[in-house]
Amino acid sequence: MPSNPPRRPSASAPPPLKWTRPLVFLVVIALAVAAAFAGAAVVISPVDARSADRVVIDVPPGASTSDIAARLKGAGLIRSRSVFRLMVSLRRADGHLRAGEYQFGPNMPMAEILARIIRGQVVTYPFTIPEGYTVAQIAGLLVRKGFADPARLDAILKDATVPFAYAVKNKVIKQPYEGYFFPDTYQYYKGMTEDVLVAAMLHRFEANFGPDLQARAAELKMTVPEVVTLASIIEREARVTEERPLISAVYHNRLKLGMKLDADPTVRYALDRPGDIVTFKDLEVNSPYNTYKNAGLPPGPIASPGLASLKAALYPADAPYLYFVAKNDGTGAHEFSRTLAEHLRAIQKYSKPVGH
């Protein structure tokens, strides 16, 4: 009988693997590369993924990548300085790492730490400028918090070195920036200079006194400084939010009639005593800011008005009042009057001590 012919291998069956020396070499290289990648993944991973600790790192101006890597490694935030430098190089970030104060944690991967330094995502410290503060009070707040050097800040404020459209420097205006440091919450960061701080507060005013308010001022035939000056008086007088438009109405009405404003806060400002009680002797102070002696608005703002007071200055209530007096009942509210006779009766009524 003839012998059976040999079977042909199936077309789908792979040929047997022959472990030649080149193939073994390639496998070894592949395993080595895989191990390297695995090792790199560990090196760039968080030092302690479960840690909730936070560490503040100061990156000084001009610090090199090596310096920053050493600081991070010393603080236990990265596993390898050389890998951090390599990552910076791969990101082409050499020379683009921003100085400042940063807060990191051991649970952050190296890439996130680097990204924050590239973005300049520094630690910030909030501070709030209250409504009705004067420039002097704001400067004192910044110095007390350690955000400004008193001498450098004083030089900027006196000479108005930060460009601003409404800053007026003359012998009559006490402070060029008065009224324009907008009351709000700001963010300070380490290394923030005094001129940048001043510019931030001035820019915030410009952002809030926008086209709508400017158009309304033009409609009233008032300049922006006139609006801010009136608003600053309203700010210092008002204790109840709802009364701002009424107080504004009193002053608008008096201005139209050519009456003096007789505003106590302007006398306090003239005397550099923003919180004191005004006496009859104080009313005689010889100052262009004394609205008991001078008709019209004072030469400039006496404090920083908030948005509510700015709007009140522009949109006074439709009311016939010419006078107001504090009710002295602990609420901060006022009694408004149309005539001097009504006003004198109100003074007699509310000048009595509370509870009598």
C-alpha positions in Angstrom: 0.0 0.0 0.0 1.2 3.4 -0.8 2.2 5.5 2.3 0.1 8.5 3.5 1.3 11.9 2.2 2.6 14.3 4.9 0.1 16.7 6.4 0.4 20.3 5.5 0.2 22.7 8.4 -3.0 24.7 8.8 -2.8 28.2 7.4 -4.1 29.6 10.7 -1.6 27.9 13.0 1.4 30.0 13.9 4.8 28.6 13.2 6.7 27.3 16.2 8.6 30.0 18.0 12.4 29.6 17.7 14.2 31.2 20.6 17.1 32.7 18.6 19.6 34.9 20.3 18.3 38.2 18.7 14.8 37.4 19.8 15.9 36.8 23.4 17.7 40.1 23.3 14.6 41.9 22.1 12.5 40.4 24.9 15.1 41.4 27.5 15.0 45.0 26.2 11.2 45.1 26.2 11.1 43.8 29.8 13.7 46.4 30.8 11.8 49.2 29.1 8.6 48.0 30.8 10.4 47.9 34.2 11.8 51.4 33.6 8.3 52.8 32.8 6.9 51.1 35.9 9.7 52.6 38.0 9.2 56.1 36.5 5.5 55.8 37.3 6.4 55.2 40.9 8.9 58.0 41.0 6.4 60.6 39.7 3.5 59.3 41.8 2.6 61.0 45.2 5.0 60.4 48.0 2.1 59.6 50.3 -1.3 59.4 48.6 -3.2 59.1 51.9 -1.6 62.1 53.5 -3.7 65.3 54.2 -0.7 67.3 55.3 0.2 70.6 53.6 3.6 72.2 53.2 4.3 75.8 52.3 7.3 76.2 49.9 8.8 79.5 49.1 10.2 79.8 45.6 12.4 82.9 45.6 12.8 85.1 42.4 15.6 83.7 40.2 15.6 80.2 41.7 16.9 77.6 39.3 15.1 74.3 38.5 17.7 72.5 40.6 17.1 74.8 43.6 13.3 74.2 43.4 13.8 70.5 43.0 16.0 70.4 46.1 13.4 72.4 48.1 10.6 70.0 47.1 12.7 66.9 47.8 13.7 68.3 51.2 10.1 68.9 52.1 9.1 65.4 51.2 7.0 66.4 48.3 8.8 64.6 45.4 10.7 61.3 45.2 13.5 62.4 42.8 15.1 65.7 42.1 16.6 64.4 38.8 13.2 63.2 37.5 11.7 66.6 38.5 14.4 68.4 36.5 13.8 66.0 33.6 10.0 66.7 33.7 10.7 70.4 33.6 12.9 69.9 30.6 10.3 67.8 28.8 7.7 70.5 29.5 10.2 73.1 28.2 9.5 75.0 31.4 13.1 75.9 32.3 13.1 79.6 33.0 9.3 79.7 33.3 8.9 78.5 36.9 7.3 81.4 38.8 8.5 82.7 42.1 6.1 82.8 45.1 4.7 81.0 48.0 3.1 77.6 47.3 1.2 75.1 49.3 1.6 71.5 48.3 0.9 68.1 49.9 2.6 64.7 49.8 -0.6 63.3 48.2 0.1 65.4 45.0 1.7 63.8 42.0 4.8 65.4 40.7 3.1 66.6 37.5 0.5 68.6 39.5 3.2 70.2 41.7 5.0 71.3 38.5 1.9 72.5 36.8 1.1 74.8 39.8 4.5 76.3 39.7 4.3 76.9 36.0 0.9 78.6 36.4 2.0 80.6 39.4 -0.8 79.2 41.5 0.5 80.8 44.7 -0.9 81.0 48.2 -3.1 84.1 48.6 -4.3 85.9 51.7 -7.7 87.6 51.5 -8.3 91.0 53.0 -11.4 93.2 52.9 -11.6 97.0 52.5 -14.7 98.1 54.5 -17.1 100.6 53.0 -16.5 104.1 54.2 -12.8 103.7 54.9 -10.4 106.5 54.1 -7.1 106.0 52.3 -5.3 106.5 55.6 -7.4 103.8 57.2 -6.8 101.4 54.3 -3.1 102.1 54.4 -3.0 101.3 58.1 -4.9 98.1 57.5 -2.4 97.0 54.8 0.6 97.8 57.0 -0.8 96.0 60.1 -1.4 92.9 58.0 2.2 93.0 56.8 1.1 93.4 53.2 2.8 96.8 52.6 5.9 98.7 53.7 4.7 102.0 55.3 7.4 104.2 53.7 7.0 102.7 50.2 3.2 102.8 50.4 3.2 106.4 51.7 5.4 107.5 48.8 3.0 106.0 46.3 -0.1 107.5 48.0 1.4 111.0 48.3 2.7 111.3 44.7 -0.1 109.2 43.0 2.6 107.2 41.2 0.1 104.6 39.9 -1.7 106.1 36.8 -5.4 106.7 37.4 -7.7 108.9 35.5 -9.3 110.6 38.5 -6.3 111.2 40.7 -5.9 114.9 41.3 -2.7 116.3 42.8 -3.0 119.9 44.1 -2.9 121.8 47.4 -6.7 121.5 47.9 -7.1 117.8 47.5 -5.9 116.0 50.7 -5.3 112.6 49.1 -5.3 112.0 45.3 -6.7 108.5 45.5 -9.3 109.2 48.2 -12.6 107.6 47.3 -11.3 105.3 44.6 -10.0 102.3 46.5 -13.1 100.2 46.0 -14.5 98.5 49.1 -14.2 94.8 48.4 -12.3 91.6 49.2 -8.9 91.3 47.6 -6.2 88.6 47.5 -2.7 89.3 48.6 0.3 87.1 47.6 3.8 87.1 49.0 5.9 89.4 46.9 3.0 91.6 45.8 4.4 95.1 45.6 2.7 98.2 47.0 2.0 99.7 43.5 0.3 96.4 42.4 -1.9 96.5 45.5 -2.9 100.1 44.8 -3.5 99.4 41.1 -5.8 96.4 42.1 -8.0 98.6 44.2 -8.2 101.4 41.6 -9.0 98.9 38.8 -11.8 97.4 40.9 -13.4 100.9 41.1 -13.2 101.2 37.3 -14.8 97.8 36.9 -17.7 98.7 39.1 -18.2 102.3 37.9 -19.0 101.0 34.4 -20.8 102.5 31.3 -24.3 102.4 32.9 -23.2 104.5 35.9 -21.1 106.8 33.7 -24.1 107.4 31.5 -26.3 108.2 34.5 -23.7 110.7 35.8 -23.7 112.4 32.4 -27.5 112.5 32.5 -27.3 114.3 35.9 -24.6 116.6 34.5 -22.2 115.4 37.2 -18.6 114.3 36.7 -17.4 111.0 38.1 -15.4 112.8 40.9 -18.6 114.7 41.9 -20.6 111.5 42.0 -17.9 109.8 44.1 -17.6 112.8 46.4 -21.4 112.8 47.1 -21.4 109.0 47.4 -18.6 109.2 50.0 -20.6 111.6 52.2 -23.7 109.3 51.9 -21.5 106.4 52.8 -20.3 108.1 56.0 -23.8 109.2 57.0 -25.8 106.1 56.2 -26.2 103.3 58.8 -29.4 101.8 57.3 -29.1 100.6 53.7 -32.6 101.7 52.8 -31.9 105.3 53.8 -29.1 105.9 51.3 -31.4 107.2 48.5 -33.2 109.5 51.1 -29.9 110.9 52.3 -28.9 111.4 48.7 -32.2 113.2 48.1 -31.5 115.6 50.9 -28.1 116.6 49.5 -29.4 116.8 45.9 -32.2 119.1 47.0 -29.8 121.3 49.0 -27.4 121.6 46.1 -30.2 122.6 43.7 -31.3 125.3 46.2 -27.8 126.6 46.7 -27.9 125.6 50.4 -24.7 124.4 52.2 -24.7 120.6 52.7 -23.9 120.9 56.5 -22.5 117.4 56.5 -20.7 116.3 59.7 -18.5 113.7 57.9 -16.9 116.5 55.9 -15.9 118.2 59.1 -14.5 115.0 60.5 -12.4 114.5 57.4 -11.1 118.1 57.5 -10.0 117.4 61.1 -8.6 113.9 60.3 -11.0 112.5 62.9 -13.3 110.2 60.8 -15.1 108.6 63.8 -15.3 111.4 66.3 -18.4 113.4 67.4 -18.6 116.8 65.8 -18.8 119.8 68.3 -19.9 123.3 67.6 -16.2 124.4 67.8 -15.3 121.8 65.1 -17.8 123.4 62.7 -15.6 126.5 62.6 -12.6 124.7 61.1 -11.1 126.6 58.2 -11.0 123.9 55.5 -12.4 123.6 51.9 -13.8 120.3 53.1 -16.0 122.0 55.8 -19.5 122.0 54.2 -20.8 124.1 57.1 -18.7 127.0 55.8 -18.5 126.3 52.1 -21.4 125.8 49.7 -21.5 122.9 47.2 -19.6 119.7 47.3 -16.2 119.5 49.0 -13.2 119.5 46.6 -13.0 115.7 46.6 -14.2 112.4 48.2 -13.8 111.9 51.9 -13.9 108.1 52.0 -14.4 105.0 49.8 -18.0 104.6 48.9 -19.5 101.2 48.1 -21.6 100.4 45.1 -24.9 101.0 47.1 -23.8 104.5 47.9 -22.6 105.2 44.4 -26.0 104.2 43.0 -27.7 106.2 45.7 -25.8 109.3 44.6 -26.9 108.7 41.1 -30.5 107.7 41.9 -31.8 109.8 44.8 -35.2 109.1 46.1 -38.0 111.4 44.9 -38.5 113.1 48.2 -38.8 116.7 49.3 -36.5 116.5 52.4 -33.9 119.0 53.2 -32.8 117.8 56.7 -32.2 114.7 58.7 -31.1 113.8 62.2 -30.1 110.6 63.9 -32.9 109.0 66.0 -30.4 108.0 68.7 -32.3 104.7 69.2 -29.5 102.3 68.5 -30.7 101.5 65.0 -28.7 104.0 63.1 -31.9 105.3 61.5 -32.7 109.0 60.8 -35.7 111.3 61.0 -36.1 113.2 57.7 -37.7 116.7 57.6 -38.9 119.1 54.9 -38.6 122.3 56.8 -36.3 123.8 59.4 -39.1 123.9 62.0 -39.7 120.2 61.6 -36.0 119.6 61.8 -35.6 121.5 65.0 -38.5 119.6 66.6 -36.8 116.3 65.5 -33.5 117.5 67.1 -35.3 118.2 70.3 -37.0 114.9 70.2 -34.0 112.7 69.5 -31.4 114.6 71.4 -32.7 113.1 74.6 -30.8 110.0 75.9 -32.2 106.7 74.9 -34.8 105.4 77.4 -35.9 108.8 78.6 
